[in-house]
Amino acid sequence: MQSGSKKQAVDVARLNADFSAASVELLSAHCATDRLRLHYSTHDIASFAEPTTLHKAFSSAEAVYRFFSQIEAHCRQKEESKR
């Protein structure tokens, strides 16, 4: 039984390390988005950006949104169950 709990602790440590690394990448994406906002209007981006690149960006943003929305829902459930 001890090895099972030890493995779980290692998994949690790995999860937190991976999540921390992903958070840095998300911050980088957020900064890149802010740079775009400062230099170009949404109309210009929609009009002149390559359609394939736009659709990839849409898909990525949608996937990130869905994933974090699910996590947020679990966190809210957890908070409500504590009350």
N, C-alpha and C positions, 0 to 999 in steps of 0.2 A: 504494500500500500504506500510505503514511503516513496518508492520510485515514481508512482503515479502522481503524487502531489509535487514531487520535485520536477517532473516533466511539465506539469501545469505551471509551476513558477517560471520555468525556462520559457514556456510559451508566452506567458504574460510579459516577461522581460523583452522577448522578441517583438511582441505586438507593440509595446510602447516604443521600442527603438524604431520599428518600421513606421509607426504612426508619426513619430517625431520627424523622421526623414521626409515623409509625405507632406507634413505640415510646412516644411521648408520649401518644398517644390510648389505647394499651393501658394505660398507667399510670393514666390518668384512669378508665378502665373498672374497673381493679383497685381504685382508691380508692372508686368508687361501690359496688362489690360489698362492700367492707369496711364502708362506712357501713350498707348494708342488713343485713349480718351483726350489726353492733352493736345495731341497733334492733329487728330482727324475727327470729323463729325461722323456720327453713325450713318448719315446719308452717304457721305463719301465712301465709307467702308463698304456699305451695301452696294453702292454703284460700281466701285472700281476694284475691289478685292477679287482675287481669283475665286470662282465659285466652289471649286473643290476644297480649297483651303478654308473658306467660310463654312462649308458643310462639315468638315472635320472638326472645326472649332465648335460648332453648334453641338455636334455629337458628344464631344469631350465635356463641354460645359453641362449638358443635360445629364450625362452619366455621373458626373461629380455631384450635381444637385440631387439626383435621385438617391445616391449612396448616402450622402450626409443627411438628407431628409429622413431616411430610414433610421439612421443612428440617432438623430434628434428625437424621433418618435419613441424609440426605446428609452432614451434618457428621460423623456417626459413621463413615460409610464413608470419608470423606476422612481422618479421624484414623487409622483402621485401616490404610489403604493407606500411610501414612507410616511405620508400624512395620516 
